[in-house]
């Protein structure tokens, strides 16, 4: 084993694909990947609520650090809640907040699920 740090960087990592390292280190690619992950994740969340976890995981995978991944997960949750309220043809924000018990579950799940999914960044 050598003490050369570049040898460590060039060694193949079986857990982290090379393209993730590239995306995480180059800001322009990271911003584009975050935008694509947000759109794809929200599209999956539109079909099923587990898509919120997938959305958080997608933005977490391309985030630079774990705290940034958690913040991005919360951002996805806020975006999902805003999209839910704004896309509803029959219910405005005031009516949404008037439904107190279901609203608490919707807001809690909408914020916690993507944040939980974004913690995959700590693994990969």
N, C-alpha and C positions, 0 to 999 in steps of 0.2 A: 504494500500500500504506500502510495506517495502522499505527501502533505500538500500537493498542488491543488488549490481549489478549483482550477479549471478542469482537472481530471474528474472531479466530483460532479461538475455540471454536465460534462459530456457523457457520463455513464448513463446507460438506459435505465429508466425507472419503470418497473412493471406496473405501478399503480397510476402514475400520472403520465398521460399521453403527451407527446412533444408539442402538439398544437395548443394544448392548454397552457403550457409554459410560455409559448410565443404570445398567445392572446393576453395573458396576465401581465406580461412585461411591456408590451407596446400599447400606449394609451389609445391610439386611433382604432386599433383592432379591438381593444377592450370595450370602447364605447359602442362600436358597431355590434359587437357580440352581445352586450347588455341590452341594446335596443331589440335585436332579434330575439333574444331569450325572453324579454318582456312580452313581446307580441305573441310568440309561440306559447308561452306559459299562460297568458290570459285567454288565448284561444282554447287551450286544453281545459282551463278552469271554467270556461263558458259551457262545456259539455258535462263536466262532473266536478264536484267540490274537491276531490283529491287532486285535481289539476292545480289547486293553489299550492300544494306541496311540491308538485312538479315545477311550477313557475318559480318558487323560491329556490329549488335545487338548481334550475337552469341559470338563474342570475348568480347564485352562489358559486357555481363552478367556474364562471369567468371572472369573478371578483379577485382582487389582488390579495386581500388578507381576510381572515375570519371575521373581524369586526366590520369590515366593509361589506362582507357577504351578508351579515346579519342586518346591517342598515339597508342594503339593497332588498333583502327579503321583506323588511317592514315597508319599504317603498312600493314593492309589488302589491302588498296587502292594501295599502292606501289607494293605489291605482285601481285595484280590483273593486274595492268598496265604492270608489267614485264612479267607476264604470257601471256598477250595479245600480246605483241611484240615478245616474244620468240616462242610462239606456232604458229605464222602465217607462213605458208609455202611459201608465195610469197612475203612478205614484211619484210624488215629488219628495224632496228631502225632508220636509216637515212631516209628511204622512209616514215616511219611513221611520223617523225617530219617534213618532207617536206609538208605534207598535213595540212597546217597551220590552217585554221578555224575548220575543224573537229577534229584536234588534240587537240586544246584548249578545246573543249567540252569534248572530251574523257578523257583528263588529269584532268580537273576540276571535272567532274562527278565521275571519278574513285577515286579521293581523298576525295571529299565532301560527297558522298553517304555513304561510310562505317563509316566515322567520325560522320555523323548525326545518323546513326543507333546505334553507340556505346553509344550515350548519354542516351540510355534506362537504363544504369547503375545507373543514377541519380534517376530513378523511382523505380527500383526493386533492 
